Structure formats: C-alpha cells, structure tokens
Amino acid sequence: MALCQALNSKGFNCFSFDFSGCGKSEGTFGDSSYTKQADDLGSVIDYFYERSYRIKSVIGHSMGGTVTILQAARDPRVEFIVVVSPRIFPLNHSIVKKSGKSIDELIKLAPITHSLFEDGTEWHYPISRRYLEDIKAIHVLDAIRRIEIPFLIVHGTEDKVVNIKESRRAFEMANEPKKLIEIKGADHAFSNSQDERKMIRSVLRGLKRGLKKWNIEPIPILVFLVFFVFISCLTLWLKDPLRLNYEQSWVVFALFSVLSLQYVEFSNRLKKLFRESGLQTQRKRKAERAAFYLQWTNLYFILTVAALGARIGGLSFYPEWQECIRGLSNDSPLRDVLLWSDRVTVASFIAGTFLRLVVFFDSYGRDLIEHPWQWPFISRKD
C-alpha cells in the first residue's frame, strides 16, 4: 500500500487489488493458485482496457511477482513489469520445504493446512490440490525467457522467505532490457522503514527510466549522424552546382515538402496504432523499429527541403546564382555557397532514400526472398 501511495504522489495512476480469496476480495484462499491469480490479473487488465485505459506497468510482490511474470509472458498488453522479492522456484515454498514430504506426496494428501507465524500469531491456510499441482507444473524461468519487455527486479539481501538467489537466477535468464536492484539488509516484506523507502525509490526510479529511457532505439542516434557525414563526404565529387533553374527548384521543393508532410502524418498514425493495438512483442518491436527508421527518413527529407528552400531563396535574391548554375560565372564567391547547398540537398536525399529502402527490406525482405513466385512478373511452375 505504501508503494501504491508513493506512485500516486509522483503522478502515476496506480490501482491496487487483492486476488480472489485474499484480503478483501471474494472467494476462498483454498481455491487460489498461481495460474488462477494470473487469470485474475488478466481480468483486471481486461477491465481497464475495455475502458480505454493503457496498462503501462504491472508490479507484483512475492507470489504477486511470480503471477506478474506468468501474465507478462502471455499478454502483449503488458509493457513493463516490476517484481519485488518474486518466487521463481515454487517448489522452494515453505509448504513443501517444511512438510518434509515431496510435492507428489503432498498432492496425494491434499487438501492440507499450512501454518505460518506472523507477528507472534499463528495463521492456518488451507492448501488445495490444485495449488500443489500448480507448484509442481509451472516453470517460471520458461516464462521469463519469453518476456521481451523492460524487466525490473527488486530484492532484499536478507530475505528469509524467498532467497535472493532466485532473483539472481531470474536476472541471468531474463532478456534485455533488465535490471536487478539488491537492497542490502532488507527482509522479504521490507519491514524496516528505511528499507521500504529504498525499495520505493528503486521502483520509482525504474519506472521513470523504463517508461522513458529503457525503450532503447534500434540504432543509436550517433550512428545516423555519422552515416549522414559519410554520405556528405561522398558528395564532394559534386564540383558544380546542380543544373536546376528557379522553376525546376520550386517543383522539386514542392514534391519533397509533400513527401515530408506525408511521412510526419504516417509516423504519427503508426505511433497511435502501436499504443492501441495488441501486437505480439516481436511484431510490435519490429513495427516500432520501422517507425523509428521512418522518422529519420523524414528528418533527412526535411533537410533536403531546407536546402532546396535556401537554394530558391538564393536564386530569388542573387541573380549571380543563375549564372553559376549555367556555368557562366565560376569566380563568384556565391558559387561556393550554392555548391554546398546542393551538396547538402544531394546528401540528405541519398541518405533518406537509402533509409527508406532499409525500412522496405526490413519489413518485406523475408517475403521477397522466401516467396518470389508472389511477384507479379514471376510465374511459379508447379
């Protein structure tokens, strides 16, 4: 509850709930199990999605962390998960360890009663056969391997309920982006107020980074800048200004302006589609990569438009540029300005076109290779 309140105070809309049979929710604990609680979590996500809410993150503690992992592995609507002191190996549960019996023996004896001492009070929990069969059947590490969204694990080093080695093992098996935060001296429930504050700060910091920075772009921005510099160097072969007069420059300028505006609209529509769609993780990541490339394609084309605009402005105010274009004035100092403007135009056009081809082959390359008979000009012989 303290974590939920802290999230709300920082501007996050946080919803906390009890699984069926737990806390204030209806049902009996004896009917509970890992898979049933995962279904409960799915129902909560359904409830909010039906009302046009977007689930940006799911946070779970202990068994709730395990349930969060299981649901994230099968639900593409989950975008980021935070698990605190999660149970990764259910067979290590005290139900099994303290009984002195194997899980198969316990299943035969089910239903059983599990006793726990909390705050000086002994509590008795009914454990069903379904719960025990679930402990035996589920493989949390397999679920972790299928998760491809930002994954944050927080665990106390002095946890006597779930050994921190379980979280370390989960971190080893998890896909990037991932992060494990170990809070020194903290127990399973972070009962010490200082440990609790550290846990809350870790989760808040992880959420902010996860929702803003952990969404790593496919290629660092520096690569695109270096790529453009490389293309620009190739245009040094251009020794004379382009043979485009005033009217022709306007035509090319208009075409690229329309193209750039279309790319802006298309990229915005794609982003909106990603937020609203239920694409599987791999397909969603591929689509986001294509949108990222298209944004840079548009940036290059906007640079082309800017360079063409500078060219048109020069042709409007400096008649000497017309002579430079026709090759009649090679000694004018304005010739170098026009030449560099044209070099930027050519470089940005080549860079944008190349990147657009990258997007095309990234999206359709496999189909073009594996199904060439689908091309309209190739007939398949059976």
N, C-alpha and C positions, 0 to 999 in steps of 0.2 A: 504493500500500500504506500509506503514511503517513496518508493521508486516512481510509482504512478503519479503521486502528488508532485514530485520533483519535475517529472516530464511535463506535467500540465503547467507548472510555474515557468517553464522555459519555452512555452508556446507550442508544445506538442499536444495534439488531441489524443488523449490516452484512454483506452477502455479496458477495465479490469473485470474479470469474471471468474466464477468458481465452476469447475467441471461438475457434471451431473453426479450427485451422490456426495459432493464435497461442499463444505461451507454452507452458504445459504441457498444453493441450488437444490432443485427437487431430485428425487431418486435416492438410492442407497449405495453406499460405498462398495458393498459386496458385489454390485453389478459392474463396477468400474474395471478398466483395463487400459493398457497403453493405446491400443487401436481404437477403443471406444472414445477415449479422450481426444485422440486425433480427429475422429469423426465430429466430436463436439466443437473442436477448434474450426473445422471446416464449415460447420453450421454457422458459427459466429461470423466467419469471413463471408459466407453467402448472404447473411443478413445485411451486412454493411454494403456489399457490392450491389445488392438489389435496390439499395437506396442511394446509389451513385457515389458511394464513398470509395476512396482508394486506400488500400492497406499498404502503408509504406514500410512497416516493420512489425515483426512478431517477436515478443520477448517472453521467455519462459524460465522458471527456476526449478531445479531438481527434476522431478518427474515431468513437470511442465516443460523443461528444457528438452527432454527426450521427445515429448509429444511435438514440440515445435520443429525439431529436426525431421521427424517422421512426416509431418504435414508439408514442410517445405520441399521435401524430396518429391512430392507428388502433385503439388499445387503451384502452377506457374504464376498465380496472382501474388504470391509472397515474394517481396523484392529484397528483403534484408532480414536476417534473424540475429537475435542476441540470446544466448543461452547462458544462464548463471548456475554454476555447480550442477551440470547435467549428468544424469545417469546414462553412461554409454554402454555399460555391460550389465543388463538387468539381472543376470544370474549372480552378480555380486551383491544383490539386495539382501538386507538382513533377514528377510523372510526365509531365504534359502540358507544363508550362512549360519544363522543362529539356531536353525532347526536341527542341524546335524544329519540331515537327510538329503538325498539327491532330489532334483526337481521332478523326476519321474515318480519317485516315492510320494512326494507331496501332492502331485496331481491325483494319485490314486486315493489319497486320504481326504482330498477336498470334498466340501469346504472346510477350511481350517480357520483358526483365530490367531492373529498376530498381535503380540503385546509390545508396547513401547512405553518408556518412561520419559515424560516431558515435564520440566519444571516441577519435579517432585511428585507428579501424578502419573499413575499407570493407566494407559489407554489401551483398549482392546478393539482391533479392527478385523472385521470378517473378510476373509480372502476366498474368492470363488475359484472354481476350477478353471473358468475362462481366464481369469487373471494369471494364474500359474501357467496355463498353456501359452498365454501371450508372452510371458517372461522367457519361456523356452524357445518360442518361434521367431520373435523379432530379432533382426540383425541391424543395429543402429549404425554400425560402420558402413554397411552397404548403402544405407540411406544417405550418409554423409558423402560418400563418393559421388552420388547423383546430384548433389547440391552445387550449383554454379552461380550463386548469388553471394554478395558480401556476407561474411560469417564471423561473428564476434563471440568469443568465449571468455567468460569471467569466472575465476575460481579462487577460493581461498586455500592457502598452502596448509592450513591446519584443519581441513575438513575431515571429520571423523566418520561422516555418513557416506560420502562419495569421495573416494581417494582422488587427489588431483591428477594422479597418473592416467585416469580415464580421460580427462580433458586434454592432457598432453597427447595421448594416443589419437584422440579425435582431431586435434590440430594437425598432426602428422598426415592424416588421411584426407583432410579437407582440401578442396580446390581453392585456388586464389580467386578473389581476394579474401584473405582471412587474417585473424589476429587473435592471439591468446594473451589475456592480461591476468597475471597471478598477483593476488593481494596477500602479501606476507602477513602471516599470523591470523588470518580470518578463518572463522569456522564455517559450517555449512549454511547457517542462517544469517551470517554476518551480524551476530547478536551484539557485538561491540559497536557502539555508535560511531566511533572513528572508522572502523572497518566498513560500516554501512555507507558512510559518506564517501569513502574511497570507491566502493562499488558503484554508487550512484554517479559519481563523477566519471568513472570509466565508461559506464553505459552511455551517458550524455555525450561524452567526447566521441565515442564510437559511432553513435547515431549521426552526429553532425558531420563527421568525416565520411561515414558510409553513404549518407544521402547526398553529399556534395562532391567529395573527393575520391571515394573509393570506386566510383563509376569510371574506371580508367579508360581513356580513349584508346582505340586500337593502335594508333601510331602517335608518338609524342609530337607536339606542335613543332618542336625544333626540327624534326625530320622534314616537315613540309616547307619550312623556311629554307633549310639547306637545299632541298630539292629545287625550290624556285631560284635560288642563287646559281645552282648548277645550270639550269635551263637558261638563265640570263647570260651566263658566260658563253653558252653555245651561240647566242645571238650576236656575238661580237663579229661574226663573219659578215654581218649586215653592214656594208661600208657606205651605202647610200640610203637616203630616205625612201620610204615606200612610195610607189607611183600611184598614190591615191589623191585625186584633187579634192576640192572643197565639197562638191556634191557627193562624190563617192564616199568620203569620210563620214558624211552625215548618214548615208544609207547603212554603212557598217555599224556606226554608233547606235542607230535605232534598232538594228537586229540584235545586237548584244544587250542592249538595255531591256528589250522584251524578254530575252532569254534569261537574264539575271533575275528579273522580277518573277518569272515562272518558277525558277529554282527556289527562290525565297518562299513562295507560296507552297510549293511541293514539299520542301523540308518541314515547314510548319505543320502541314497536314500529316506528314509521317510521324512527327513527334506526338501529335494528338492521338493518332491511331495507336501508337505504342502504349500510351497511358490507358487507353480504353480497351485494348484487345487482350485476349488471353493466350497469346503466343507461348509456345513452349520455350524454355530458356535458350536452347541452342538457336532456334529460329529467331527469337527476339534479339539475341546478341548479334546475329548476322544482319538483321534488318537495321539495328542501331548503328552498326559499322557502316552500312551503306549510306545511311543518313549523314553520318559524320563525314564521309568522303564527299558527299554531295554538297555539304556546307563549304568545304574547302574548294570544291569545283566552282561554286558560286562566287567565293571570295576572289579567286583568280579571274573569273569573268568580269566581276565588278572592277577589278584593277584594269582590265582591258578597256572597259567603258571609260574609266577615269583618264587613261592615257589617250584614248580617242577624243575625249572631251577637250583635253589640253591641246591636242592637235587642231581640232576645229577652232578653238579659241585663238590659237596662233595664226591660223590661216585667215581668220576674220580681221585681226588687228595688225598683222605684219605681212604686207604684200611680198616681202622678200622670201617668205616661206614658199610661195607659189613658184618662184624662180628656182628655189632649191630643189623642189620636187621635180621640176622639169630639167634639172641638171644645168641650168643656166648660170647659177651663182654658187660656186663651190668655196668661195673665200669668205662668205658671210659668217660672222660669229653665231648667228641664229641657226645656222645649219647644224651645229653640234647639238643644240637643244632639240631640234626637230628629230635628229637621228636617234638620240637617246629616248625620246618619247616613243618613237616607232619600235625601238628595241624592247622597251617595256611592254608595248602592245603585243608584239610577237611572242615574247617570253611568257606572258600571262596567258595568252591564247593557247600556246602549246601545252603549258602546264595544266590548264583547265581541261583541255581536250583529252590529254593523257589520263588524267584522274577520272574523267567520265568513262573512259574505256575500262579503267580498273574496276569501277563500280559495275559496269555491264558484265565483265567476265567473272567478277566475284559472285554476281547474282545468278548468271546463266551459264557460266563456263562448263560446269559439270554436265548440264543438259546438252550443250553443244557437242561435247566430246562423246558422251555415252549414247546419245540418240540422234546421230547425224541424219537418219532417214526421216526425221521430222522436218528437216529443212525443206522448203517448198521446191527447191531446184534439184533435190536429190531423191531419186526413187529407190525404194527398198525392194530387193529381189528376194522373194520367199523361197 
